[in-house]
């Protein structure tokens, strides 16, 4: 594997239909990998340990920091 793959930030909807939106984000990430990139998708990672309802602003600021 090439260690110099470009990193891409995956930005897509999360709120609303979370299940469908999460699936689309996963597809976007897979597409990025297939194109030779390293996807960064905070909205797939952060909900694993943060609460969307009470920590949304913090999660958004973390996403911006990653960007």
mmCIF file of the N, C-alpha and C atoms, coordinates in Angstrom:
data_MODEL
# 
_entry.id   MODEL 
# 
loop_
_atom_site.group_PDB 
_atom_site.id 
_atom_site.type_symbol 
_atom_site.label_atom_id 
_atom_site.label_alt_id 
_atom_site.label_comp_id 
_atom_site.label_asym_id 
_atom_site.label_entity_id 
_atom_site.label_seq_id 
_atom_site.pdbx_PDB_ins_code 
_atom_site.Cartn_x 
_atom_site.Cartn_y 
_atom_site.Cartn_z 
_atom_site.occupancy 
_atom_site.B_iso_or_equiv 
_atom_site.pdbx_formal_charge 
_atom_site.auth_seq_id 
_atom_site.auth_comp_id 
_atom_site.auth_asym_id 
_atom_site.auth_atom_id 
_atom_site.pdbx_PDB_model_num 
ATOM 1   N N  . UNK A 1 1  ? 0.847   -1.196 0.000  1.00 0.00 ? 1  UNK A N  1 
ATOM 2   C CA . UNK A 1 1  ? 0.000   0.000  0.000  1.00 0.00 ? 1  UNK A CA 1 
ATOM 3   C C  . UNK A 1 1  ? 0.880   1.243  0.000  1.00 0.00 ? 1  UNK A C  1 
ATOM 4   N N  . UNK A 1 2  ? 0.474   2.222  -0.753 1.00 0.00 ? 2  UNK A N  1 
ATOM 5   C CA . UNK A 1 2  ? 1.203   3.471  -0.862 1.00 0.00 ? 2  UNK A CA 1 
ATOM 6   C C  . UNK A 1 2  ? 0.930   4.343  0.356  1.00 0.00 ? 2  UNK A C  1 
ATOM 7   N N  . UNK A 1 3  ? 1.983   4.680  1.102  1.00 0.00 ? 3  UNK A N  1 
ATOM 8   C CA . UNK A 1 3  ? 1.833   5.502  2.307  1.00 0.00 ? 3  UNK A CA 1 
ATOM 9   C C  . UNK A 1 3  ? 1.553   6.964  1.972  1.00 0.00 ? 3  UNK A C  1 
ATOM 10  N N  . UNK A 1 4  ? 1.584   7.315  0.713  1.00 0.00 ? 4  UNK A N  1 
ATOM 11  C CA . UNK A 1 4  ? 1.379   8.714  0.306  1.00 0.00 ? 4  UNK A CA 1 
ATOM 12  C C  . UNK A 1 4  ? 0.008   8.949  -0.305 1.00 0.00 ? 4  UNK A C  1 
ATOM 13  N N  . UNK A 1 5  ? -0.949  8.160  0.103  1.00 0.00 ? 5  UNK A N  1 
ATOM 14  C CA . UNK A 1 5  ? -2.312  8.359  -0.397 1.00 0.00 ? 5  UNK A CA 1 
ATOM 15  C C  . UNK A 1 5  ? -2.846  9.707  0.087  1.00 0.00 ? 5  UNK A C  1 
ATOM 16  N N  . UNK A 1 6  ? -3.572  10.429 -0.753 1.00 0.00 ? 6  UNK A N  1 
ATOM 17  C CA . UNK A 1 6  ? -4.156  11.690 -0.296 1.00 0.00 ? 6  UNK A CA 1 
ATOM 18  C C  . UNK A 1 6  ? -5.278  11.437 0.718  1.00 0.00 ? 6  UNK A C  1 
ATOM 19  N N  . UNK A 1 7  ? -5.368  12.324 1.687  1.00 0.00 ? 7  UNK A N  1 
ATOM 20  C CA . UNK A 1 7  ? -6.433  12.262 2.687  1.00 0.00 ? 7  UNK A CA 1 
ATOM 21  C C  . UNK A 1 7  ? -7.589  13.121 2.197  1.00 0.00 ? 7  UNK A C  1 
ATOM 22  N N  . UNK A 1 8  ? -8.809  12.571 2.239  1.00 0.00 ? 8  UNK A N  1 
ATOM 23  C CA . UNK A 1 8  ? -9.999  13.336 1.846  1.00 0.00 ? 8  UNK A CA 1 
ATOM 24  C C  . UNK A 1 8  ? -10.987 13.369 3.009  1.00 0.00 ? 8  UNK A C  1 
ATOM 25  N N  . UNK A 1 9  ? -11.589 14.522 3.198  1.00 0.00 ? 9  UNK A N  1 
ATOM 26  C CA . UNK A 1 9  ? -12.573 14.731 4.244  1.00 0.00 ? 9  UNK A CA 1 
ATOM 27  C C  . UNK A 1 9  ? -13.946 14.451 3.647  1.00 0.00 ? 9  UNK A C  1 
ATOM 28  N N  . UNK A 1 10 ? -14.654 13.493 4.214  1.00 0.00 ? 10 UNK A N  1 
ATOM 29  C CA . UNK A 1 10 ? -15.980 13.132 3.710  1.00 0.00 ? 10 UNK A CA 1 
ATOM 30  C C  . UNK A 1 10 ? -17.021 13.960 4.466  1.00 0.00 ? 10 UNK A C  1 
ATOM 31  N N  . UNK A 1 11 ? -17.732 14.783 3.734  1.00 0.00 ? 11 UNK A N  1 
ATOM 32  C CA . UNK A 1 11 ? -18.758 15.649 4.314  1.00 0.00 ? 11 UNK A CA 1 
ATOM 33  C C  . UNK A 1 11 ? -20.099 15.268 3.694  1.00 0.00 ? 11 UNK A C  1 
ATOM 34  N N  . UNK A 1 12 ? -21.012 14.802 4.525  1.00 0.00 ? 12 UNK A N  1 
ATOM 35  C CA . UNK A 1 12 ? -22.344 14.454 4.044  1.00 0.00 ? 12 UNK A CA 1 
ATOM 36  C C  . UNK A 1 12 ? -23.328 14.562 5.201  1.00 0.00 ? 12 UNK A C  1 
ATOM 37  N N  . UNK A 1 13 ? -24.602 14.459 4.885  1.00 0.00 ? 13 UNK A N  1 
ATOM 38  C CA . UNK A 1 13 ? -25.646 14.604 5.909  1.00 0.00 ? 13 UNK A CA 1 
ATOM 39  C C  . UNK A 1 13 ? -25.544 13.509 6.970  1.00 0.00 ? 13 UNK A C  1 
ATOM 40  N N  . UNK A 1 14 ? -25.917 13.871 8.201  1.00 0.00 ? 14 UNK A N  1 
ATOM 41  C CA . UNK A 1 14 ? -26.021 12.894 9.277  1.00 0.00 ? 14 UNK A CA 1 
ATOM 42  C C  . UNK A 1 14 ? -27.415 12.959 9.897  1.00 0.00 ? 14 UNK A C  1 
ATOM 43  N N  . UNK A 1 15 ? -27.848 14.156 10.257 1.00 0.00 ? 15 UNK A N  1 
ATOM 44  C CA . UNK A 1 15 ? -29.160 14.337 10.887 1.00 0.00 ? 15 UNK A CA 1 
ATOM 45  C C  . UNK A 1 15 ? -30.291 13.931 9.958  1.00 0.00 ? 15 UNK A C  1 
ATOM 46  N N  . UNK A 1 16 ? -31.453 13.742 10.541 1.00 0.00 ? 16 UNK A N  1 
ATOM 47  C CA . UNK A 1 16 ? -32.618 13.336 9.745  1.00 0.00 ? 16 UNK A CA 1 
ATOM 48  C C  . UNK A 1 16 ? -32.702 11.824 9.728  1.00 0.00 ? 16 UNK A C  1 
ATOM 49  N N  . UNK A 1 17 ? -32.568 11.249 8.570  1.00 0.00 ? 17 UNK A N  1 
ATOM 50  C CA . UNK A 1 17 ? -32.594 9.795  8.432  1.00 0.00 ? 17 UNK A CA 1 
ATOM 51  C C  . UNK A 1 17 ? -31.170 9.275  8.682  1.00 0.00 ? 17 UNK A C  1 
ATOM 52  N N  . UNK A 1 18 ? -30.834 9.144  9.958  1.00 0.00 ? 18 UNK A N  1 
ATOM 53  C CA . UNK A 1 18 ? -29.469 8.792  10.361 1.00 0.00 ? 18 UNK A CA 1 
ATOM 54  C C  . UNK A 1 18 ? -29.017 7.477  9.736  1.00 0.00 ? 18 UNK A C  1 
ATOM 55  N N  . UNK A 1 19 ? -29.893 6.500  9.693  1.00 0.00 ? 19 UNK A N  1 
ATOM 56  C CA . UNK A 1 19 ? -29.520 5.197  9.137  1.00 0.00 ? 19 UNK A CA 1 
ATOM 57  C C  . UNK A 1 19 ? -29.138 5.319  7.662  1.00 0.00 ? 19 UNK A C  1 
ATOM 58  N N  . UNK A 1 20 ? -29.982 5.945  6.876  1.00 0.00 ? 20 UNK A N  1 
ATOM 59  C CA . UNK A 1 20 ? -29.702 6.107  5.446  1.00 0.00 ? 20 UNK A CA 1 
ATOM 60  C C  . UNK A 1 20 ? -28.505 7.021  5.215  1.00 0.00 ? 20 UNK A C  1 
ATOM 61  N N  . UNK A 1 21 ? -28.410 8.094  5.989  1.00 0.00 ? 21 UNK A N  1 
ATOM 62  C CA . UNK A 1 21 ? -27.309 9.031  5.828  1.00 0.00 ? 21 UNK A CA 1 
ATOM 63  C C  . UNK A 1 21 ? -25.972 8.394  6.207  1.00 0.00 ? 21 UNK A C  1 
ATOM 64  N N  . UNK A 1 22 ? -25.990 7.552  7.232  1.00 0.00 ? 22 UNK A N  1 
ATOM 65  C CA . UNK A 1 22 ? -24.777 6.837  7.622  1.00 0.00 ? 22 UNK A CA 1 
ATOM 66  C C  . UNK A 1 22 ? -24.352 5.871  6.530  1.00 0.00 ? 22 UNK A C  1 
ATOM 67  N N  . UNK A 1 23 ? -25.309 5.187  5.951  1.00 0.00 ? 23 UNK A N  1 
ATOM 68  C CA . UNK A 1 23 ? -24.994 4.256  4.867  1.00 0.00 ? 23 UNK A CA 1 
ATOM 69  C C  . UNK A 1 23 ? -24.389 4.996  3.673  1.00 0.00 ? 23 UNK A C  1 
ATOM 70  N N  . UNK A 1 24 ? -24.919 6.163  3.338  1.00 0.00 ? 24 UNK A N  1 
ATOM 71  C CA . UNK A 1 24 ? -24.357 6.940  2.232  1.00 0.00 ? 24 UNK A CA 1 
ATOM 72  C C  . UNK A 1 24 ? -22.931 7.382  2.556  1.00 0.00 ? 24 UNK A C  1 
ATOM 73  N N  . UNK A 1 25 ? -22.685 7.813  3.777  1.00 0.00 ? 25 UNK A N  1 
ATOM 74  C CA . UNK A 1 25 ? -21.327 8.214  4.167  1.00 0.00 ? 25 UNK A CA 1 
ATOM 75  C C  . UNK A 1 25 ? -20.366 7.041  4.049  1.00 0.00 ? 25 UNK A C  1 
ATOM 76  N N  . UNK A 1 26 ? -20.820 5.863  4.427  1.00 0.00 ? 26 UNK A N  1 
ATOM 77  C CA . UNK A 1 26 ? -19.985 4.666  4.276  1.00 0.00 ? 26 UNK A CA 1 
ATOM 78  C C  . UNK A 1 26 ? -19.665 4.406  2.809  1.00 0.00 ? 26 UNK A C  1 
ATOM 79  N N  . UNK A 1 27 ? -20.645 4.607  1.946  1.00 0.00 ? 27 UNK A N  1 
ATOM 80  C CA . UNK A 1 27 ? -20.414 4.416  0.504  1.00 0.00 ? 27 UNK A CA 1 
ATOM 81  C C  . UNK A 1 27 ? -19.413 5.435  -0.027 1.00 0.00 ? 27 UNK A C  1 
ATOM 82  N N  . UNK A 1 28 ? -19.545 6.688  0.414  1.00 0.00 ? 28 UNK A N  1 
ATOM 83  C CA . UNK A 1 28 ? -18.601 7.722  -0.006 1.00 0.00 ? 28 UNK A CA 1 
ATOM 84  C C  . UNK A 1 28 ? -17.184 7.362  0.435  1.00 0.00 ? 28 UNK A C  1 
ATOM 85  N N  . UNK A 1 29 ? -17.053 6.846  1.661  1.00 0.00 ? 29 UNK A N  1 
ATOM 86  C CA . UNK A 1 29 ? -15.738 6.439  2.163  1.00 0.00 ? 29 UNK A CA 1 
ATOM 87  C C  . UNK A 1 29 ? -15.176 5.291  1.331  1.00 0.00 ? 29 UNK A C  1 
ATOM 88  N N  . UNK A 1 30 ? -16.011 4.326  1.031  1.00 0.00 ? 30 UNK A N  1 
ATOM 89  C CA . UNK A 1 30 ? -15.555 3.193  0.217  1.00 0.00 ? 30 UNK A CA 1 
ATOM 90  C C  . UNK A 1 30 ? -15.093 3.669  -1.156 1.00 0.00 ? 30 UNK A C  1 
ATOM 91  N N  . UNK A 1 31 ? -15.856 4.612  -1.744 1.00 0.00 ? 31 UNK A N  1 
ATOM 92  C CA . UNK A 1 31 ? -15.481 5.166  -3.036 1.00 0.00 ? 31 UNK A CA 1 
ATOM 93  C C  . UNK A 1 31 ? -14.113 5.835  -2.945 1.00 0.00 ? 31 UNK A C  1 
ATOM 94  N N  . UNK A 1 32 ? -13.890 6.604  -1.883 1.00 0.00 ? 32 UNK A N  1 
ATOM 95  C CA . UNK A 1 32 ? -12.604 7.281  -1.695 1.00 0.00 ? 32 UNK A CA 1 
ATOM 96  C C  . UNK A 1 32 ? -11.463 6.264  -1.624 1.00 0.00 ? 32 UNK A C  1 
ATOM 97  N N  . UNK A 1 33 ? -11.658 5.191  -0.880 1.00 0.00 ? 33 UNK A N  1 
ATOM 98  C CA . UNK A 1 33 ? -10.642 4.143  -0.788 1.00 0.00 ? 33 UNK A CA 1 
ATOM 99  C C  . UNK A 1 33 ? -10.385 3.532  -2.162 1.00 0.00 ? 33 UNK A C  1 
ATOM 100 N N  . UNK A 1 34 ? -11.449 3.261  -2.888 1.00 0.00 ? 34 UNK A N  1 
ATOM 101 C CA . UNK A 1 34 ? -11.313 2.671  -4.222 1.00 0.00 ? 34 UNK A CA 1 
ATOM 102 C C  . UNK A 1 34 ? -10.570 3.600  -5.186 1.00 0.00 ? 34 UNK A C  1 
ATOM 103 N N  . UNK A 1 35 ? -10.609 4.899  -4.913 1.00 0.00 ? 35 UNK A N  1 
ATOM 104 C CA . UNK A 1 35 ? -9.918  5.879  -5.745 1.00 0.00 ? 35 UNK A CA 1 
ATOM 105 C C  . UNK A 1 35 ? -8.488  6.130  -5.262 1.00 0.00 ? 35 UNK A C  1 
ATOM 106 N N  . UNK A 1 36 ? -8.076  5.399  -4.218 1.00 0.00 ? 36 UNK A N  1 
ATOM 107 C CA . UNK A 1 36 ? -6.706  5.524  -3.730 1.00 0.00 ? 36 UNK A CA 1 
ATOM 108 C C  . UNK A 1 36 ? -6.514  6.570  -2.647 1.00 0.00 ? 36 UNK A C  1 
ATOM 109 N N  . UNK A 1 37 ? -7.601  6.969  -1.996 1.00 0.00 ? 37 UNK A N  1 
ATOM 110 C CA . UNK A 1 37 ? -7.539  7.995  -0.955 1.00 0.00 ? 37 UNK A CA 1 
ATOM 111 C C  . UNK A 1 37 ? -7.760  7.399  0.432  1.00 0.00 ? 37 UNK A C  1 
ATOM 112 N N  . UNK A 1 38 ? -7.439  8.209  1.439  1.00 0.00 ? 38 UNK A N  1 
ATOM 113 C CA . UNK A 1 38 ? -7.709  7.859  2.827  1.00 0.00 ? 38 UNK A CA 1 
ATOM 114 C C  . UNK A 1 38 ? -8.876  8.731  3.287  1.00 0.00 ? 38 UNK A C  1 
ATOM 115 N N  . UNK A 1 39 ? -10.051 8.158  3.515  1.00 0.00 ? 39 UNK A N  1 
ATOM 116 C CA . UNK A 1 39 ? -11.205 8.975  3.912  1.00 0.00 ? 39 UNK A CA 1 
ATOM 117 C C  . UNK A 1 39 ? -11.206 9.284  5.411  1.00 0.00 ? 39 UNK A C  1 
ATOM 118 N N  . UNK A 1 40 ? -11.561 10.518 5.732  1.00 0.00 ? 40 UNK A N  1 
ATOM 119 C CA . UNK A 1 40 ? -11.793 10.942 7.109  1.00 0.00 ? 40 UNK A CA 1 
ATOM 120 C C  . UNK A 1 40 ? -13.264 11.352 7.178  1.00 0.00 ? 40 UNK A C  1 
ATOM 121 N N  . UNK A 1 41 ? -14.044 10.647 7.993  1.00 0.00 ? 41 UNK A N  1 
ATOM 122 C CA . UNK A 1 41 ? -15.485 10.915 8.103  1.00 0.00 ? 41 UNK A CA 1 
ATOM 123 C C  . UNK A 1 41 ? -15.857 11.013 9.583  1.00 0.00 ? 41 UNK A C  1 
ATOM 124 N N  . UNK A 1 42 ? -15.700 12.191 10.174 1.00 0.00 ? 42 UNK A N  1 
ATOM 125 C CA . UNK A 1 42 ? -15.983 12.345 11.605 1.00 0.00 ? 42 UNK A CA 1 
ATOM 126 C C  . UNK A 1 42 ? -17.403 11.936 11.991 1.00 0.00 ? 42 UNK A C  1 
ATOM 127 N N  . UNK A 1 43 ? -18.357 12.136 11.090 1.00 0.00 ? 43 UNK A N  1 
ATOM 128 C CA . UNK A 1 43 ? -19.744 11.808 11.421 1.00 0.00 ? 43 UNK A CA 1 
ATOM 129 C C  . UNK A 1 43 ? -19.992 10.299 11.449 1.00 0.00 ? 43 UNK A C  1 
ATOM 130 N N  . UNK A 1 44 ? -19.026 9.501  11.028 1.00 0.00 ? 44 UNK A N  1 
ATOM 131 C CA . UNK A 1 44 ? -19.116 8.052  11.236 1.00 0.00 ? 44 UNK A CA 1 
ATOM 132 C C  . UNK A 1 44 ? -18.415 7.650  12.531 1.00 0.00 ? 44 UNK A C  1 
ATOM 133 N N  . UNK A 1 45 ? -17.390 8.372  12.891 1.00 0.00 ? 45 UNK A N  1 
ATOM 134 C CA . UNK A 1 45 ? -16.617 8.045  14.090 1.00 0.00 ? 45 UNK A CA 1 
ATOM 135 C C  . UNK A 1 45 ? -17.222 8.619  15.366 1.00 0.00 ? 45 UNK A C  1 
ATOM 136 N N  . UNK A 1 46 ? -17.474 9.905  15.385 1.00 0.00 ? 46 UNK A N  1 
ATOM 137 C CA . UNK A 1 46 ? -17.863 10.584 16.627 1.00 0.00 ? 46 UNK A CA 1 
ATOM 138 C C  . UNK A 1 46 ? -19.159 10.071 17.259 1.00 0.00 ? 46 UNK A C  1 
ATOM 139 N N  . UNK A 1 47 ? -20.184 9.711  16.494 1.00 0.00 ? 47 UNK A N  1 
ATOM 140 C CA . UNK A 1 47 ? -21.397 9.191  17.135 1.00 0.00 ? 47 UNK A CA 1 
ATOM 141 C C  . UNK A 1 47 ? -21.183 7.865  17.883 1.00 0.00 ? 47 UNK A C  1 
ATOM 142 N N  . UNK A 1 48 ? -20.036 7.242  17.676 1.00 0.00 ? 48 UNK A N  1 
ATOM 143 C CA . UNK A 1 48 ? -19.752 5.999  18.393 1.00 0.00 ? 48 UNK A CA 1 
ATOM 144 C C  . UNK A 1 48 ? -19.555 6.242  19.889 1.00 0.00 ? 48 UNK A C  1 
ATOM 145 N N  . UNK A 1 49 ? -19.161 7.483  20.241 1.00 0.00 ? 49 UNK A N  1 
ATOM 146 C CA . UNK A 1 49 ? -18.901 7.768  21.652 1.00 0.00 ? 49 UNK A CA 1 
ATOM 147 C C  . UNK A 1 49 ? -19.398 9.141  22.115 1.00 0.00 ? 49 UNK A C  1 
ATOM 148 N N  . UNK A 1 50 ? -20.089 9.857  21.211 1.00 0.00 ? 50 UNK A N  1 
ATOM 149 C CA . UNK A 1 50 ? -20.656 11.157 21.573 1.00 0.00 ? 50 UNK A CA 1 
ATOM 150 C C  . UNK A 1 50 ? -22.153 11.149 21.272 1.00 0.00 ? 50 UNK A C  1 
ATOM 151 N N  . UNK A 1 51 ? -22.891 11.979 22.012 1.00 0.00 ? 51 UNK A N  1 
ATOM 152 C CA . UNK A 1 51 ? -24.340 12.074 21.846 1.00 0.00 ? 51 UNK A CA 1 
ATOM 153 C C  . UNK A 1 51 ? -24.689 13.234 20.922 1.00 0.00 ? 51 UNK A C  1 
ATOM 154 N N  . UNK A 1 52 ? -25.346 12.931 19.830 1.00 0.00 ? 52 UNK A N  1 
ATOM 155 C CA . UNK A 1 52 ? -25.726 13.946 18.840 1.00 0.00 ? 52 UNK A CA 1 
ATOM 156 C C  . UNK A 1 52 ? -26.590 15.046 19.456 1.00 0.00 ? 52 UNK A C  1 
ATOM 157 N N  . UNK A 1 53 ? -27.484 14.681 20.323 1.00 0.00 ? 53 UNK A N  1 
ATOM 158 C CA . UNK A 1 53 ? -28.414 15.656 20.899 1.00 0.00 ? 53 UNK A CA 1 
ATOM 159 C C  . UNK A 1 53 ? -27.734 16.624 21.872 1.00 0.00 ? 53 UNK A C  1 
ATOM 160 N N  . UNK A 1 54 ? -26.856 16.126 22.710 1.00 0.00 ? 54 UNK A N  1 
ATOM 161 C CA . UNK A 1 54 ? -26.277 16.976 23.760 1.00 0.00 ? 54 UNK A CA 1 
ATOM 162 C C  . UNK A 1 54 ? -24.862 17.460 23.449 1.00 0.00 ? 54 UNK A C  1 
ATOM 163 N N  . UNK A 1 55 ? -24.193 16.856 22.481 1.00 0.00 ? 55 UNK A N  1 
ATOM 164 C CA . UNK A 1 55 ? -22.805 17.222 22.203 1.00 0.00 ? 55 UNK A CA 1 
ATOM 165 C C  . UNK A 1 55 ? -22.571 17.613 20.740 1.00 0.00 ? 55 UNK A C  1 
ATOM 166 N N  . UNK A 1 56 ? -23.632 18.001 20.071 1.00 0.00 ? 56 UNK A N  1 
ATOM 167 C CA . UNK A 1 56 ? -23.534 18.326 18.643 1.00 0.00 ? 56 UNK A CA 1 
ATOM 168 C C  . UNK A 1 56 ? -22.513 19.407 18.352 1.00 0.00 ? 56 UNK A C  1 
ATOM 169 N N  . UNK A 1 57 ? -22.539 20.501 19.086 1.00 0.00 ? 57 UNK A N  1 
ATOM 170 C CA . UNK A 1 57 ? -21.611 21.604 18.832 1.00 0.00 ? 57 UNK A CA 1 
ATOM 171 C C  . UNK A 1 57 ? -20.164 21.174 19.040 1.00 0.00 ? 57 UNK A C  1 
ATOM 172 N N  . UNK A 1 58 ? -19.918 20.387 20.080 1.00 0.00 ? 58 UNK A N  1 
ATOM 173 C CA . UNK A 1 58 ? -18.572 19.876 20.326 1.00 0.00 ? 58 UNK A CA 1 
ATOM 174 C C  . UNK A 1 58 ? -18.139 18.963 19.178 1.00 0.00 ? 58 UNK A C  1 
ATOM 175 N N  . UNK A 1 59 ? -19.026 18.091 18.743 1.00 0.00 ? 59 UNK A N  1 
ATOM 176 C CA . UNK A 1 59 ? -18.705 17.182 17.632 1.00 0.00 ? 59 UNK A CA 1 
ATOM 177 C C  . UNK A 1 59 ? -18.404 17.974 16.362 1.00 0.00 ? 59 UNK A C  1 
ATOM 178 N N  . UNK A 1 60 ? -19.174 19.015 16.099 1.00 0.00 ? 60 UNK A N  1 
ATOM 179 C CA . UNK A 1 60 ? -18.917 19.844 14.918 1.00 0.00 ? 60 UNK A CA 1 
ATOM 180 C C  . UNK A 1 60 ? -17.555 20.527 15.017 1.00 0.00 ? 60 UNK A C  1 
ATOM 181 N N  . UNK A 1 61 ? -17.198 21.002 16.196 1.00 0.00 ? 61 UNK A N  1 
ATOM 182 C CA . UNK A 1 61 ? -15.901 21.660 16.345 1.00 0.00 ? 61 UNK A CA 1 
ATOM 183 C C  . UNK A 1 61 ? -14.750 20.671 16.186 1.00 0.00 ? 61 UNK A C  1 
ATOM 184 N N  . UNK A 1 62 ? -14.949 19.430 16.622 1.00 0.00 ? 62 UNK A N  1 
ATOM 185 C CA . UNK A 1 62 ? -13.932 18.395 16.413 1.00 0.00 ? 62 UNK A CA 1 
ATOM 186 C C  . UNK A 1 62 ? -13.789 18.102 14.923 1.00 0.00 ? 62 UNK A C  1 
ATOM 187 N N  . UNK A 1 63 ? -14.912 18.027 14.224 1.00 0.00 ? 63 UNK A N  1 
ATOM 188 C CA . UNK A 1 63 ? -14.872 17.818 12.785 1.00 0.00 ? 63 UNK A CA 1 
ATOM 189 C C  . UNK A 1 63 ? -14.123 18.919 12.059 1.00 0.00 ? 63 UNK A C  1 
ATOM 190 N N  . UNK A 1 64 ? -14.345 20.151 12.465 1.00 0.00 ? 64 UNK A N  1 
ATOM 191 C CA . UNK A 1 64 ? -13.643 21.298 11.870 1.00 0.00 ? 64 UNK A CA 1 
ATOM 192 C C  . UNK A 1 64 ? -12.151 21.203 12.156 1.00 0.00 ? 64 UNK A C  1 
ATOM 193 N N  . UNK A 1 65 ? -11.794 20.799 13.381 1.00 0.00 ? 65 UNK A N  1 
ATOM 194 C CA . UNK A 1 65 ? -10.374 20.641 13.724 1.00 0.00 ? 65 UNK A CA 1 
ATOM 195 C C  . UNK A 1 65 ? -9.714  19.589 12.838 1.00 0.00 ? 65 UNK A C  1 
ATOM 196 N N  . UNK A 1 66 ? -10.427 18.516 12.543 1.00 0.00 ? 66 UNK A N  1 
ATOM 197 C CA . UNK A 1 66 ? -9.885  17.472 11.665 1.00 0.00 ? 66 UNK A CA 1 
ATOM 198 C C  . UNK A 1 66 ? -9.727  17.983 10.241 1.00 0.00 ? 66 UNK A C  1 
ATOM 199 N N  . UNK A 1 67 ? -10.649 18.839 9.836  1.00 0.00 ? 67 UNK A N  1 
ATOM 200 C CA . UNK A 1 67 ? -10.598 19.386 8.488  1.00 0.00 ? 67 UNK A CA 1 
ATOM 201 C C  . UNK A 1 67 ? -9.367  20.249 8.327  1.00 0.00 ? 67 UNK A C  1 
# 
